[in-house]
Amino acid sequence: MAKATAIFVLTAVAAQSVGAVTFAVPSKVGTGGYSYAPLDPAPLGVSLEFFTFPSYVTNVTATSQCLENWRALTGVWPPIRIGGTTQDRAQYDASTSAYVVYSVAKAADAPMTLTFGPKFMTLAGTYAGSVVLGLNRAKNNIQNTIGAAKVAVAEIKNLLAIELGNEPEYWVKDGQPIASGTWNSATDRASQNDWNIRVGNAIGKTNIIQAGNWNDSPPNWGAAGLIATENATVSQYVRHYAHHNYPGGSIQKLMTHSTTAQNIRVFNADVAAATAVGKQYVLGETNSVSGGGAAGVSPTFGSALWTMDYTLRATSSNISRIYFHQGTVGNCQYCFWGRHSMGSPYYGAYAAVALMAGAKHIAALDTGSTNYAAYAAFDSSGAPVRALLYNSDYYAGSGTRSSQSFTLSGLTSASVRAKRLTASSALSRVDQGGDLSFGGQYFNNVTCTIGGAENIETTAVSGGGQATFSLKATEALLVYLQ
């Protein structure tokens, strides 16, 4: 699509602006006293609810283009994970010619039981990016799961990992067979270790299991506890460790930067434990509010800003990949896209990908203790290439909208360009005609193609290597440093 480009030249605000928050951009990775995290080639991906996966691929037009938009930025197809609650309701049926077989009273319902066949894995194998496939452990039918895993290995050439069970801490409540006796975090760890060995051995592959997959907070349900029980035999089959996370809360609480930073710190010990044994740590399923989202929170621009900030805080905290869950088609408040409308959170995801695209390292330049955030991304030579600024002051659409000045120091070019992520308020929603935009552009409903003229702001850099930017409450700005 041809895109018109409008260039706006802005005079830099003086560095001594009253109330400005200042962030020093380091000249090189490893300098300036910041913590630097390596970046995966495609750190942001999606988790597709197990039973809905075929629908997203074959019956939702936006899916391929929305993923392509991120690939166009990074050069790498985003990772996908296929799983969720219904993976532990699903049994493999080698005889069925259908992707999935189930019945529901209403189209928006999730099935309580379902079967899936080889064609399901063949469809997953058509995706050009990496795939994590969730299979059933809760039914305690390991031979059925091994049968499915063997087909997955054969059909999914980009298979990154197999996940054995989803959120096992809830299996007692769900009445799952494997949890019929004593079931707690200790028995789950023993079960995971046993299944990892038996499934890995049966399919003849090591480095293949995505372990963990809990939603309750660590340490009781967490990677550090699991790792402590693993011997070398188990460890060889584990590729990485995953946790799930749905912070919840009001729009204002969700999008507040200090709250997000605090939420991510919950995983620090588990990330460190995984890193210590040479494994990656991922958020294997996550989004704003559990259960498909909250209607008054998840579809809003505030949630889009949370998506952006949460992704960047996670990656700068050594979390390698973040898989945002996409639930039942037609009954999903937090979804990035659907059959008929885009979702507001996609805008925040796109901005996060734009910061990280092609970069090798990321660093948070702020302490995570205020409403104001700054991140920097660095190329293969260690030089800074982009920065992202975020004003998480809350604006709900009435009264005066405040502004905050952000100063970046340590800049080396004469001027810098920027794209602004904005909307009329935190409550703005794409599905209700809201005016969300990134760099002046938007994503078309149904197709996910990019529309509108691209607005690039240009700001002069002072002789001291400083530039100051004004961000309204509930806004973000992506700054291109080169």
Salt bridges, closest charged atoms under 4 A:
ASP40 OD1 - ARG321 NH1 3.05
GLU49 OE1 - HIS325 NE2 2.93
GLU68 OE1 - ARG71 NE 2.65
GLU163 OE2 - ARG81 NH2 2.68
GLU167 OE2 - HIS244 ND1 2.78
ASP174 OD1 - LYS173 NZ 3.20
ASP188 OD1 - ARG137 NH2 2.86
ASP194 OD2 - ARG198 NH1 3.21
GLU285 OE1 - ARG81 NH1 2.74
GLU285 OE1 - HIS244 ND1 3.76
ASP309 OD2 - HIS257 ND1 2.82
ASP366 OD2 - HIS257 NE2 2.59
ASP366 OD2 - ARG313 NH1 3.07
ASP431 OD2 - ARG429 NH2 2.72
GLU454 OE2 - LYS419 NZ 2.48
GLU457 OE2 - ARG420 NE 2.84
GLU475 OE1 - ARG420 NH1 2.85
